[in-house]
């Protein structure tokens, strides 16, 4: 194992002071994650995960960019060549999550948002199809599912009040 430089150690300490992994429920292993180390420090790590999705028509890329940037995604480095046109949409933090048993949401992709009701309103204003209305999950989040770019995407935010009603959960 390589030693970290003093600058990397200082940056890691600053990051740890700002964001620590917090267990949401002592009986579960659900955790809000933080970056493990600043880029360029320590052992090599996975730098990113890409979930490529094919859309039916090229004009749909522009529509998707509009709605998803309004939700808070940032446009990455796009490309347009003789074989395809691409629109990477970036989030500040992500995870590749595997599970066994019941899926955490009836979707291919799960996106955490600050305000699930605002996200729902934004998607509706852009004419996106809502597949499942907002409901409380068994893991303590309010979640809805929409079809965007031919993909089922769940949007959630952590519930503020445990005593809130529990509609049919995902």
C-alpha positions as CSV (number, residue, x, y, z in Angstrom):
1,X,0.0,0.0,0.0
2,X,1.4,3.4,-1.0
3,X,1.7,6.2,1.6
4,X,-0.4,9.3,1.0
5,X,1.3,12.6,0.6
6,X,0.8,15.2,3.4
7,X,-1.4,17.2,1.1
8,X,-3.7,14.2,0.4
9,X,-3.9,13.5,4.2
10,X,-4.9,17.1,4.9
11,X,-7.5,17.0,2.1
12,X,-8.9,13.7,3.4
13,X,-9.1,15.1,6.9
14,X,-11.0,18.2,5.6
15,X,-13.4,15.9,3.6
16,X,-14.0,13.6,6.6
17,X,-14.7,16.6,8.8
18,X,-17.4,17.8,6.3
19,X,-19.1,14.5,5.4
20,X,-19.0,11.3,7.4
21,X,-20.9,8.1,6.6
22,X,-24.0,8.1,8.8
23,X,-25.9,4.9,9.6
24,X,-29.6,5.6,9.1
25,X,-30.9,2.7,11.2
26,X,-28.7,0.7,13.6
27,X,-30.6,-2.5,12.6
28,X,-29.8,-2.1,8.9
29,X,-26.7,-1.5,6.8
30,X,-28.2,1.5,5.0
31,X,-25.7,4.3,5.0
32,X,-25.4,7.7,3.4
33,X,-22.0,7.4,1.7
34,X,-19.2,9.9,1.3
35,X,-16.2,9.9,-1.1
36,X,-13.5,7.6,0.3
37,X,-10.5,9.7,-0.7
38,X,-9.9,12.9,-2.8
39,X,-9.0,12.1,-6.4
40,X,-5.3,11.6,-7.0
41,X,-4.7,10.5,-3.4
42,X,-3.9,7.0,-2.2
43,X,-4.4,3.8,-4.0
44,X,-6.2,3.8,-7.4
45,X,-10.0,3.7,-7.2
46,X,-12.8,3.5,-9.6
47,X,-13.3,7.0,-10.9
48,X,-16.9,6.7,-12.2
49,X,-19.7,4.5,-13.3
50,X,-21.6,5.1,-16.5
51,X,-25.1,3.7,-17.2
52,X,-25.6,4.1,-20.9
53,X,-29.1,4.4,-22.2
54,X,-30.2,4.3,-25.8
55,X,-33.0,6.8,-26.7
56,X,-35.3,6.3,-29.7
57,X,-34.8,9.7,-31.4
58,X,-31.9,12.2,-31.4
59,X,-34.2,15.1,-30.5
60,X,-35.0,13.3,-27.2
61,X,-31.5,14.1,-26.0
62,X,-32.3,17.8,-26.0
63,X,-35.5,17.2,-24.1
64,X,-33.7,15.0,-21.6
65,X,-31.0,17.5,-21.1
66,X,-33.6,20.2,-20.3
67,X,-35.5,18.3,-17.7
68,X,-32.6,16.5,-16.0
69,X,-30.4,19.7,-15.7
70,X,-33.5,21.4,-14.2
71,X,-33.5,18.6,-11.6
72,X,-29.8,19.2,-10.8
73,X,-27.8,17.0,-13.0
74,X,-24.8,18.7,-14.7
75,X,-24.0,18.2,-18.4
76,X,-20.7,16.3,-18.8
77,X,-18.5,16.2,-21.9
78,X,-20.9,15.6,-24.8
79,X,-19.9,14.0,-28.1
80,X,-21.3,14.0,-31.6
81,X,-19.6,11.8,-34.2
82,X,-20.6,9.9,-37.3
83,X,-21.8,6.9,-35.2
84,X,-23.6,8.5,-32.3
85,X,-24.3,11.6,-30.2
86,X,-23.9,11.4,-26.4
87,X,-25.2,13.4,-23.4
88,X,-23.5,12.5,-20.1
89,X,-25.4,13.8,-17.1
90,X,-23.4,14.0,-13.9
91,X,-24.4,13.8,-10.2
92,X,-22.1,14.9,-7.3
93,X,-22.2,11.4,-5.7
94,X,-23.2,8.0,-6.9
95,X,-23.0,4.3,-6.0
96,X,-23.2,0.9,-7.7
97,X,-25.5,-1.1,-5.5
98,X,-26.1,-4.8,-5.6
99,X,-29.0,-6.5,-3.8
100,X,-30.5,-9.9,-3.2
101,X,-34.3,-10.2,-2.6
102,X,-36.8,-7.5,-3.1
103,X,-35.4,-4.5,-5.2
104,X,-35.2,-1.2,-3.3
105,X,-37.4,0.4,-6.0
106,X,-39.2,-0.7,-9.1
107,X,-36.7,1.1,-11.4
108,X,-33.5,0.6,-13.3
109,X,-31.9,3.8,-11.8
110,X,-32.5,5.4,-8.4
111,X,-31.8,9.2,-8.0
112,X,-31.7,10.9,-4.6
113,X,-33.1,14.5,-4.7
114,X,-33.5,17.2,-2.1
115,X,-37.3,17.5,-2.5
116,X,-39.2,14.6,-4.0
117,X,-42.4,16.7,-4.5
118,X,-40.5,19.4,-6.4
119,X,-38.9,16.7,-8.6
120,X,-42.3,15.2,-9.3
121,X,-43.6,18.7,-10.3
122,X,-40.7,19.3,-12.5
123,X,-41.1,16.0,-14.4
124,X,-44.8,16.6,-14.8
125,X,-44.2,20.1,-16.2
126,X,-42.0,18.5,-18.8
127,X,-44.6,15.9,-19.7
128,X,-42.8,12.9,-18.4
129,X,-44.9,9.8,-17.6
130,X,-45.2,9.1,-13.9
131,X,-45.4,5.3,-13.4
132,X,-45.8,5.3,-9.6
133,X,-46.9,8.2,-7.4
134,X,-44.9,9.3,-4.3
135,X,-45.1,6.6,-1.6
136,X,-43.2,5.8,1.6
137,X,-40.7,2.9,1.2
138,X,-39.9,0.3,3.8
139,X,-36.4,1.9,4.0
140,X,-37.7,5.3,5.1
141,X,-37.8,7.4,1.9
142,X,-40.5,9.0,-0.1
143,X,-40.2,7.7,-3.7
144,X,-41.9,7.9,-7.1
145,X,-41.0,6.3,-10.5
146,X,-41.1,8.0,-13.9
147,X,-40.3,6.9,-17.4
148,X,-37.6,9.1,-18.8
149,X,-35.8,8.4,-22.1
150,X,-37.3,4.9,-22.2
151,X,-35.9,4.1,-18.7
152,X,-37.7,3.6,-15.4
153,X,-36.1,6.0,-12.9
154,X,-37.0,6.2,-9.2
155,X,-36.6,9.6,-7.5
156,X,-36.5,9.7,-3.7
157,X,-35.7,11.9,-0.7
158,X,-35.3,10.7,2.9
159,X,-38.6,11.1,4.8
160,X,-38.5,13.8,7.5
161,X,-41.1,12.3,9.8
162,X,-41.2,8.7,10.7
163,X,-44.9,9.0,11.7
164,X,-45.9,10.1,8.2
165,X,-48.5,7.9,6.4
166,X,-47.1,4.8,4.7
167,X,-48.9,4.5,1.3
168,X,-48.2,1.4,-0.8
169,X,-44.4,1.2,-0.7
170,X,-42.0,0.3,-3.5
